[in-house]
């Protein structure tokens, strides 16, 4: 949740998208491999997004950036 706005970063041509849930995040072992943290900017009063919904939003942004 402390990443850079996904709409403002230059996304790499390849890589992996790792999704962690709000309660547990990602494991320490995976965290050590992360090179870029991204986040979805919050608008309004929502505290967080379901991991599946967040994944869908991120995949859409990634696909739009490839056009």
PyMOL Python script that loads the backbone (N, CA, C, O; Angstrom):
from pymol import cmd

cmd.read_pdbstr("""\
ATOM      1  N   UNK A   1       0.802  -1.188   0.000  1.00  0.00           N
ATOM      2  CA  UNK A   1       0.000   0.000   0.000  1.00  0.00           C
ATOM      3  C   UNK A   1       0.850   1.260   0.000  1.00  0.00           C
ATOM      4  O   UNK A   1       0.323   2.372   0.028  1.00  0.00           O
ATOM      5  N   UNK A   2       2.160   1.086  -0.031  1.00  0.00           N
ATOM      6  CA  UNK A   2       3.045   2.256  -0.053  1.00  0.00           C
ATOM      7  C   UNK A   2       3.781   2.374  -1.383  1.00  0.00           C
ATOM      8  O   UNK A   2       4.888   2.909  -1.437  1.00  0.00           O
ATOM      9  N   UNK A   3       3.170   1.876  -2.453  1.00  0.00           N
ATOM     10  CA  UNK A   3       3.797   1.932  -3.763  1.00  0.00           C
ATOM     11  C   UNK A   3       3.505   3.221  -4.486  1.00  0.00           C
ATOM     12  O   UNK A   3       2.828   4.109  -3.966  1.00  0.00           O
ATOM     13  N   UNK A   4       4.028   3.310  -5.698  1.00  0.00           N
ATOM     14  CA  UNK A   4       3.821   4.469  -6.561  1.00  0.00           C
ATOM     15  C   UNK A   4       2.513   4.299  -7.327  1.00  0.00           C
ATOM     16  O   UNK A   4       2.113   3.178  -7.642  1.00  0.00           O
ATOM     17  N   UNK A   5       1.854   5.404  -7.621  1.00  0.00           N
ATOM     18  CA  UNK A   5       0.597   5.409  -8.368  1.00  0.00           C
ATOM     19  C   UNK A   5       0.791   4.675  -9.695  1.00  0.00           C
ATOM     20  O   UNK A   5       1.648   5.055 -10.492  1.00  0.00           O
ATOM     21  N   UNK A   6       0.015   3.644  -9.931  1.00  0.00           N
ATOM     22  CA  UNK A   6       0.160   2.823 -11.129  1.00  0.00           C
ATOM     23  C   UNK A   6      -0.025   3.638 -12.409  1.00  0.00           C
ATOM     24  O   UNK A   6       0.487   3.255 -13.461  1.00  0.00           O
ATOM     25  N   UNK A   7      -0.743   4.742 -12.334  1.00  0.00           N
ATOM     26  CA  UNK A   7      -0.955   5.583 -13.510  1.00  0.00           C
ATOM     27  C   UNK A   7       0.233   6.509 -13.782  1.00  0.00           C
ATOM     28  O   UNK A   7       0.305   7.120 -14.848  1.00  0.00           O
ATOM     29  N   UNK A   8       1.155   6.619 -12.840  1.00  0.00           N
ATOM     30  CA  UNK A   8       2.262   7.562 -12.957  1.00  0.00           C
ATOM     31  C   UNK A   8       3.622   6.898 -13.179  1.00  0.00           C
ATOM     32  O   UNK A   8       4.613   7.596 -13.391  1.00  0.00           O
ATOM     33  N   UNK A   9       3.690   5.581 -13.136  1.00  0.00           N
ATOM     34  CA  UNK A   9       4.978   4.902 -13.275  1.00  0.00           C
ATOM     35  C   UNK A   9       5.141   4.327 -14.677  1.00  0.00           C
ATOM     36  O   UNK A   9       4.161   4.048 -15.367  1.00  0.00           O
ATOM     37  N   UNK A  10       6.389   4.155 -15.081  1.00  0.00           N
ATOM     38  CA  UNK A  10       6.678   3.483 -16.343  1.00  0.00           C
ATOM     39  C   UNK A  10       6.755   1.998 -16.036  1.00  0.00           C
ATOM     40  O   UNK A  10       7.639   1.545 -15.309  1.00  0.00           O
ATOM     41  N   UNK A  11       5.821   1.251 -16.597  1.00  0.00           N
ATOM     42  CA  UNK A  11       5.786  -0.182 -16.336  1.00  0.00           C
ATOM     43  C   UNK A  11       6.755  -0.901 -17.262  1.00  0.00           C
ATOM     44  O   UNK A  11       6.872  -0.537 -18.432  1.00  0.00           O
ATOM     45  N   UNK A  12       7.451  -1.915 -16.759  1.00  0.00           N
ATOM     46  CA  UNK A  12       8.407  -2.637 -17.599  1.00  0.00           C
ATOM     47  C   UNK A  12       7.695  -3.468 -18.665  1.00  0.00           C
ATOM     48  O   UNK A  12       6.495  -3.723 -18.563  1.00  0.00           O
ATOM     49  N   UNK A  13       8.441  -3.887 -19.684  1.00  0.00           N
ATOM     50  CA  UNK A  13       7.874  -4.699 -20.759  1.00  0.00           C
ATOM     51  C   UNK A  13       7.513  -6.099 -20.273  1.00  0.00           C
ATOM     52  O   UNK A  13       6.623  -6.738 -20.833  1.00  0.00           O
ATOM     53  N   UNK A  14       8.174  -6.564 -19.266  1.00  0.00           N
ATOM     54  CA  UNK A  14       7.919  -7.905 -18.738  1.00  0.00           C
ATOM     55  C   UNK A  14       8.024  -7.912 -17.232  1.00  0.00           C
ATOM     56  O   UNK A  14       8.412  -6.920 -16.614  1.00  0.00           O
ATOM     57  N   UNK A  15       7.679  -9.024 -16.658  1.00  0.00           N
ATOM     58  CA  UNK A  15       7.789  -9.147 -15.213  1.00  0.00           C
ATOM     59  C   UNK A  15       6.619  -9.906 -14.636  1.00  0.00           C
ATOM     60  O   UNK A  15       5.840 -10.519 -15.366  1.00  0.00           O
ATOM     61  N   UNK A  16       6.501  -9.863 -13.347  1.00  0.00           N
ATOM     62  CA  UNK A  16       5.426 -10.532 -12.624  1.00  0.00           C
ATOM     63  C   UNK A  16       4.649  -9.514 -11.819  1.00  0.00           C
ATOM     64  O   UNK A  16       5.212  -8.545 -11.310  1.00  0.00           O
ATOM     65  N   UNK A  17       3.370  -9.736 -11.709  1.00  0.00           N
ATOM     66  CA  UNK A  17       2.516  -8.910 -10.866  1.00  0.00           C
ATOM     67  C   UNK A  17       2.207  -9.739  -9.628  1.00  0.00           C
ATOM     68  O   UNK A  17       1.571 -10.789  -9.718  1.00  0.00           O
ATOM     69  N   UNK A  18       2.654  -9.267  -8.482  1.00  0.00           N
ATOM     70  CA  UNK A  18       2.440  -9.974  -7.218  1.00  0.00           C
ATOM     71  C   UNK A  18       1.394  -9.208  -6.425  1.00  0.00           C
ATOM     72  O   UNK A  18       1.546  -8.012  -6.175  1.00  0.00           O
ATOM     73  N   UNK A  19       0.337  -9.897  -6.032  1.00  0.00           N
ATOM     74  CA  UNK A  19      -0.752  -9.285  -5.287  1.00  0.00           C
ATOM     75  C   UNK A  19      -0.752  -9.844  -3.871  1.00  0.00           C
ATOM     76  O   UNK A  19      -0.725 -11.057  -3.664  1.00  0.00           O
ATOM     77  N   UNK A  20      -0.782  -8.940  -2.910  1.00  0.00           N
ATOM     78  CA  UNK A  20      -0.900  -9.359  -1.520  1.00  0.00           C
ATOM     79  C   UNK A  20      -2.201  -8.841  -0.948  1.00  0.00           C
ATOM     80  O   UNK A  20      -2.677  -7.778  -1.346  1.00  0.00           O
ATOM     81  N   UNK A  21      -2.779  -9.579  -0.021  1.00  0.00           N
ATOM     82  CA  UNK A  21      -4.009  -9.076   0.576  1.00  0.00           C
ATOM     83  C   UNK A  21      -3.687  -8.118   1.708  1.00  0.00           C
ATOM     84  O   UNK A  21      -2.558  -8.076   2.197  1.00  0.00           O
ATOM     85  N   UNK A  22      -4.684  -7.350   2.120  1.00  0.00           N
ATOM     86  CA  UNK A  22      -4.462  -6.309   3.121  1.00  0.00           C
ATOM     87  C   UNK A  22      -4.016  -6.880   4.467  1.00  0.00           C
ATOM     88  O   UNK A  22      -3.184  -6.286   5.154  1.00  0.00           O
ATOM     89  N   UNK A  23      -4.560  -8.009   4.833  1.00  0.00           N
ATOM     90  CA  UNK A  23      -4.255  -8.589   6.141  1.00  0.00           C
ATOM     91  C   UNK A  23      -2.854  -9.174   6.216  1.00  0.00           C
ATOM     92  O   UNK A  23      -2.165  -9.009   7.222  1.00  0.00           O
ATOM     93  N   UNK A  24      -2.420  -9.869   5.143  1.00  0.00           N
ATOM     94  CA  UNK A  24      -1.156 -10.597   5.201  1.00  0.00           C
ATOM     95  C   UNK A  24      -0.067 -10.073   4.277  1.00  0.00           C
ATOM     96  O   UNK A  24       1.104 -10.402   4.466  1.00  0.00           O
ATOM     97  N   UNK A  25      -0.419  -9.274   3.293  1.00  0.00           N
ATOM     98  CA  UNK A  25       0.585  -8.770   2.356  1.00  0.00           C
ATOM     99  C   UNK A  25       1.215  -9.901   1.571  1.00  0.00           C
ATOM    100  O   UNK A  25       0.534 -10.852   1.188  1.00  0.00           O
ATOM    101  N   UNK A  26       2.520  -9.801   1.330  1.00  0.00           N
ATOM    102  CA  UNK A  26       3.264 -10.864   0.654  1.00  0.00           C
ATOM    103  C   UNK A  26       4.346 -11.351   1.606  1.00  0.00           C
ATOM    104  O   UNK A  26       4.687 -10.678   2.578  1.00  0.00           O
ATOM    105  N   UNK A  27       4.874 -12.520   1.315  1.00  0.00           N
ATOM    106  CA  UNK A  27       5.886 -13.098   2.211  1.00  0.00           C
ATOM    107  C   UNK A  27       7.183 -12.292   2.155  1.00  0.00           C
ATOM    108  O   UNK A  27       7.448 -11.583   1.183  1.00  0.00           O
ATOM    109  N   UNK A  28       7.972 -12.410   3.196  1.00  0.00           N
ATOM    110  CA  UNK A  28       9.270 -11.725   3.244  1.00  0.00           C
ATOM    111  C   UNK A  28      10.172 -12.180   2.100  1.00  0.00           C
ATOM    112  O   UNK A  28      10.916 -11.376   1.538  1.00  0.00           O
ATOM    113  N   UNK A  29      10.110 -13.466   1.754  1.00  0.00           N
ATOM    114  CA  UNK A  29      10.950 -14.001   0.676  1.00  0.00           C
ATOM    115  C   UNK A  29      10.583 -13.353  -0.663  1.00  0.00           C
ATOM    116  O   UNK A  29      11.470 -13.003  -1.442  1.00  0.00           O
ATOM    117  N   UNK A  30       9.297 -13.191  -0.933  1.00  0.00           N
ATOM    118  CA  UNK A  30       8.861 -12.554  -2.171  1.00  0.00           C
ATOM    119  C   UNK A  30       9.176 -11.060  -2.124  1.00  0.00           C
ATOM    120  O   UNK A  30       9.607 -10.481  -3.121  1.00  0.00           O
ATOM    121  N   UNK A  31       8.963 -10.447  -0.985  1.00  0.00           N
ATOM    122  CA  UNK A  31       9.231  -9.007  -0.815  1.00  0.00           C
ATOM    123  C   UNK A  31      10.670  -8.658  -1.208  1.00  0.00           C
ATOM    124  O   UNK A  31      10.912  -7.600  -1.789  1.00  0.00           O
ATOM    125  N   UNK A  32      11.599  -9.517  -0.904  1.00  0.00           N
ATOM    126  CA  UNK A  32      13.012  -9.268  -1.227  1.00  0.00           C
ATOM    127  C   UNK A  32      13.262  -9.229  -2.734  1.00  0.00           C
ATOM    128  O   UNK A  32      14.254  -8.654  -3.182  1.00  0.00           O
ATOM    129  N   UNK A  33      12.372  -9.834  -3.513  1.00  0.00           N
ATOM    130  CA  UNK A  33      12.532  -9.891  -4.967  1.00  0.00           C
ATOM    131  C   UNK A  33      11.826  -8.750  -5.693  1.00  0.00           C
ATOM    132  O   UNK A  33      12.038  -8.551  -6.889  1.00  0.00           O
ATOM    133  N   UNK A  34      11.005  -8.014  -4.991  1.00  0.00           N
ATOM    134  CA  UNK A  34      10.226  -6.940  -5.604  1.00  0.00           C
ATOM    135  C   UNK A  34      11.143  -5.784  -5.992  1.00  0.00           C
ATOM    136  O   UNK A  34      11.951  -5.322  -5.187  1.00  0.00           O
ATOM    137  N   UNK A  35      11.008  -5.318  -7.247  1.00  0.00           N
ATOM    138  CA  UNK A  35      11.828  -4.204  -7.716  1.00  0.00           C
ATOM    139  C   UNK A  35      11.034  -2.912  -7.848  1.00  0.00           C
ATOM    140  O   UNK A  35      11.614  -1.827  -7.870  1.00  0.00           O
ATOM    141  N   UNK A  36       9.710  -3.021  -7.937  1.00  0.00           N
ATOM    142  CA  UNK A  36       8.876  -1.823  -8.065  1.00  0.00           C
ATOM    143  C   UNK A  36       7.530  -2.084  -7.400  1.00  0.00           C
ATOM    144  O   UNK A  36       6.843  -3.053  -7.722  1.00  0.00           O
ATOM    145  N   UNK A  37       7.166  -1.214  -6.473  1.00  0.00           N
ATOM    146  CA  UNK A  37       5.867  -1.325  -5.810  1.00  0.00           C
ATOM    147  C   UNK A  37       4.918  -0.316  -6.433  1.00  0.00           C
ATOM    148  O   UNK A  37       5.257   0.856  -6.597  1.00  0.00           O
ATOM    149  N   UNK A  38       3.714  -0.788  -6.779  1.00  0.00           N
ATOM    150  CA  UNK A  38       2.707   0.103  -7.338  1.00  0.00           C
ATOM    151  C   UNK A  38       1.443   0.027  -6.488  1.00  0.00           C
ATOM    152  O   UNK A  38       1.222  -0.944  -5.764  1.00  0.00           O
ATOM    153  N   UNK A  39       0.639   1.040  -6.585  1.00  0.00           N
ATOM    154  CA  UNK A  39      -0.615   1.068  -5.858  1.00  0.00           C
ATOM    155  C   UNK A  39      -1.689   1.728  -6.714  1.00  0.00           C
ATOM    156  O   UNK A  39      -1.389   2.473  -7.647  1.00  0.00           O
ATOM    157  N   UNK A  40      -2.926   1.446  -6.385  1.00  0.00           N
ATOM    158  CA  UNK A  40      -4.065   2.074  -7.054  1.00  0.00           C
ATOM    159  C   UNK A  40      -4.456   3.269  -6.191  1.00  0.00           C
ATOM    160  O   UNK A  40      -4.741   3.100  -5.005  1.00  0.00           O
ATOM    161  N   UNK A  41      -4.477   4.477  -6.763  1.00  0.00           N
ATOM    162  CA  UNK A  41      -4.832   5.640  -5.950  1.00  0.00           C
ATOM    163  C   UNK A  41      -6.267   5.525  -5.431  1.00  0.00           C
ATOM    164  O   UNK A  41      -7.159   5.047  -6.131  1.00  0.00           O
ATOM    165  N   UNK A  42      -6.466   5.968  -4.203  1.00  0.00           N
ATOM    166  CA  UNK A  42      -7.799   5.909  -3.600  1.00  0.00           C
ATOM    167  C   UNK A  42      -8.527   7.229  -3.824  1.00  0.00           C
ATOM    168  O   UNK A  42      -7.970   8.308  -3.626  1.00  0.00           O
ATOM    169  N   UNK A  43      -9.761   7.119  -4.234  1.00  0.00           N
ATOM    170  CA  UNK A  43     -10.614   8.288  -4.406  1.00  0.00           C
ATOM    171  C   UNK A  43     -11.831   8.068  -3.516  1.00  0.00           C
ATOM    172  O   UNK A  43     -12.472   7.020  -3.590  1.00  0.00           O
ATOM    173  N   UNK A  44     -12.143   9.019  -2.702  1.00  0.00           N
ATOM    174  CA  UNK A  44     -13.276   8.855  -1.802  1.00  0.00           C
ATOM    175  C   UNK A  44     -12.867   8.210  -0.494  1.00  0.00           C
ATOM    176  O   UNK A  44     -11.708   8.294  -0.089  1.00  0.00           O
ATOM    177  N   UNK A  45     -13.808   7.574   0.159  1.00  0.00           N
ATOM    178  CA  UNK A  45     -13.568   7.064   1.499  1.00  0.00           C
ATOM    179  C   UNK A  45     -13.219   5.595   1.596  1.00  0.00           C
ATOM    180  O   UNK A  45     -13.082   5.076   2.704  1.00  0.00           O
ATOM    181  N   UNK A  46     -13.067   4.898   0.463  1.00  0.00           N
ATOM    182  CA  UNK A  46     -12.764   3.467   0.520  1.00  0.00           C
ATOM    183  C   UNK A  46     -11.420   3.231   1.175  1.00  0.00           C
ATOM    184  O   UNK A  46     -10.433   3.898   0.864  1.00  0.00           O
ATOM    185  N   UNK A  47     -11.395   2.271   2.088  1.00  0.00           N
ATOM    186  CA  UNK A  47     -10.150   1.945   2.776  1.00  0.00           C
ATOM    187  C   UNK A  47      -9.250   1.051   1.938  1.00  0.00           C
ATOM    188  O   UNK A  47      -8.037   1.250   1.889  1.00  0.00           O
ATOM    189  N   UNK A  48      -9.847   0.065   1.280  1.00  0.00           N
ATOM    190  CA  UNK A  48      -9.050  -0.867   0.497  1.00  0.00           C
ATOM    191  C   UNK A  48      -9.936  -1.547  -0.541  1.00  0.00           C
ATOM    192  O   UNK A  48     -11.158  -1.398  -0.533  1.00  0.00           O
ATOM    193  N   UNK A  49      -9.295  -2.294  -1.430  1.00  0.00           N
ATOM    194  CA  UNK A  49      -9.998  -3.056  -2.444  1.00  0.00           C
ATOM    195  C   UNK A  49      -9.772  -4.541  -2.205  1.00  0.00           C
ATOM    196  O   UNK A  49      -8.725  -4.945  -1.699  1.00  0.00           O
ATOM    197  N   UNK A  50     -10.746  -5.339  -2.567  1.00  0.00           N
ATOM    198  CA  UNK A  50     -10.592  -6.779  -2.588  1.00  0.00           C
ATOM    199  C   UNK A  50      -9.422  -7.103  -3.519  1.00  0.00           C
ATOM    200  O   UNK A  50      -9.253  -6.439  -4.542  1.00  0.00           O
ATOM    201  N   UNK A  51      -8.616  -8.107  -3.185  1.00  0.00           N
ATOM    202  CA  UNK A  51      -7.434  -8.437  -3.985  1.00  0.00           C
ATOM    203  C   UNK A  51      -7.795  -8.784  -5.423  1.00  0.00           C
ATOM    204  O   UNK A  51      -7.059  -8.419  -6.340  1.00  0.00           O
ATOM    205  N   UNK A  52      -8.905  -9.477  -5.643  1.00  0.00           N
ATOM    206  CA  UNK A  52      -9.306  -9.837  -7.006  1.00  0.00           C
ATOM    207  C   UNK A  52      -9.709  -8.601  -7.808  1.00  0.00           C
ATOM    208  O   UNK A  52      -9.369  -8.494  -8.986  1.00  0.00           O
ATOM    209  N   UNK A  53     -10.422  -7.677  -7.190  1.00  0.00           N
ATOM    210  CA  UNK A  53     -10.820  -6.438  -7.863  1.00  0.00           C
ATOM    211  C   UNK A  53      -9.584  -5.607  -8.186  1.00  0.00           C
ATOM    212  O   UNK A  53      -9.460  -5.072  -9.288  1.00  0.00           O
ATOM    213  N   UNK A  54      -8.677  -5.501  -7.230  1.00  0.00           N
ATOM    214  CA  UNK A  54      -7.443  -4.752  -7.444  1.00  0.00           C
ATOM    215  C   UNK A  54      -6.636  -5.352  -8.595  1.00  0.00           C
ATOM    216  O   UNK A  54      -6.072  -4.620  -9.407  1.00  0.00           O
ATOM    217  N   UNK A  55      -6.583  -6.670  -8.663  1.00  0.00           N
ATOM    218  CA  UNK A  55      -5.867  -7.337  -9.750  1.00  0.00           C
ATOM    219  C   UNK A  55      -6.477  -6.976 -11.102  1.00  0.00           C
ATOM    220  O   UNK A  55      -5.756  -6.686 -12.057  1.00  0.00           O
ATOM    221  N   UNK A  56      -7.791  -6.995 -11.177  1.00  0.00           N
ATOM    222  CA  UNK A  56      -8.466  -6.637 -12.419  1.00  0.00           C
ATOM    223  C   UNK A  56      -8.159  -5.214 -12.852  1.00  0.00           C
ATOM    224  O   UNK A  56      -7.918  -4.956 -14.031  1.00  0.00           O
ATOM    225  N   UNK A  57      -8.165  -4.295 -11.906  1.00  0.00           N
ATOM    226  CA  UNK A  57      -7.861  -2.894 -12.211  1.00  0.00           C
ATOM    227  C   UNK A  57      -6.419  -2.768 -12.706  1.00  0.00           C
ATOM    228  O   UNK A  57      -6.159  -2.092 -13.702  1.00  0.00           O
ATOM    229  N   UNK A  58      -5.498  -3.409 -12.021  1.00  0.00           N
ATOM    230  CA  UNK A  58      -4.088  -3.330 -12.406  1.00  0.00           C
ATOM    231  C   UNK A  58      -3.851  -3.942 -13.783  1.00  0.00           C
ATOM    232  O   UNK A  58      -3.102  -3.389 -14.588  1.00  0.00           O
ATOM    233  N   UNK A  59      -4.483  -5.078 -14.057  1.00  0.00           N
ATOM    234  CA  UNK A  59      -4.324  -5.690 -15.380  1.00  0.00           C
ATOM    235  C   UNK A  59      -4.875  -4.792 -16.472  1.00  0.00           C
ATOM    236  O   UNK A  59      -4.297  -4.710 -17.556  1.00  0.00           O
ATOM    237  N   UNK A  60      -5.981  -4.119 -16.202  1.00  0.00           N
ATOM    238  CA  UNK A  60      -6.537  -3.183 -17.187  1.00  0.00           C
ATOM    239  C   UNK A  60      -5.563  -2.035 -17.452  1.00  0.00           C
ATOM    240  O   UNK A  60      -5.321  -1.678 -18.605  1.00  0.00           O
ATOM    241  N   UNK A  61      -5.011  -1.465 -16.400  1.00  0.00           N
ATOM    242  CA  UNK A  61      -4.050  -0.368 -16.557  1.00  0.00           C
ATOM    243  C   UNK A  61      -2.831  -0.838 -17.344  1.00  0.00           C
ATOM    244  O   UNK A  61      -2.331  -0.120 -18.210  1.00  0.00           O
ATOM    245  N   UNK A  62      -2.359  -2.039 -17.044  1.00  0.00           N
ATOM    246  CA  UNK A  62      -1.192  -2.577 -17.761  1.00  0.00           C
ATOM    247  C   UNK A  62      -1.522  -2.764 -19.237  1.00  0.00           C
ATOM    248  O   UNK A  62      -0.720  -2.400 -20.097  1.00  0.00           O
ATOM    249  N   UNK A  63      -2.687  -3.324 -19.545  1.00  0.00           N
ATOM    250  CA  UNK A  63      -3.064  -3.532 -20.939  1.00  0.00           C
ATOM    251  C   UNK A  63      -3.266  -2.201 -21.672  1.00  0.00           C
ATOM    252  O   UNK A  63      -2.894  -2.082 -22.839  1.00  0.00           O
ATOM    253  N   UNK A  64      -3.838  -1.219 -21.016  1.00  0.00           N
ATOM    254  CA  UNK A  64      -4.033   0.107 -21.630  1.00  0.00           C
ATOM    255  C   UNK A  64      -2.686   0.767 -21.928  1.00  0.00           C
ATOM    256  O   UNK A  64      -2.551   1.478 -22.924  1.00  0.00           O
ATOM    257  N   UNK A  65      -1.694   0.535 -21.075  1.00  0.00           N
ATOM    258  CA  UNK A  65      -0.382   1.160 -21.282  1.00  0.00           C
ATOM    259  C   UNK A  65       0.359   0.547 -22.471  1.00  0.00           C
ATOM    260  O   UNK A  65       1.307   1.143 -22.984  1.00  0.00           O
ATOM    261  N   UNK A  66      -0.059  -0.616 -22.903  1.00  0.00           N
ATOM    262  CA  UNK A  66       0.599  -1.300 -24.029  1.00  0.00           C
ATOM    263  C   UNK A  66       0.033  -0.880 -25.375  1.00  0.00           C
ATOM    264  O   UNK A  66       0.569  -1.267 -26.414  1.00  0.00           O
ATOM    265  N   UNK A  67      -1.049  -0.090 -25.380  1.00  0.00           N
ATOM    266  CA  UNK A  67      -1.668   0.329 -26.645  1.00  0.00           C
ATOM    267  C   UNK A  67      -0.928   1.497 -27.257  1.00  0.00           C
ATOM    268  O   UNK A  67      -1.310   1.979 -28.323  1.00  0.00           O
TER     269      UNK A  67
END
""", "prot")
cmd.dss("prot")
cmd.show_as("cartoon", "prot")
cmd.util.cbc("prot")
cmd.orient("prot")
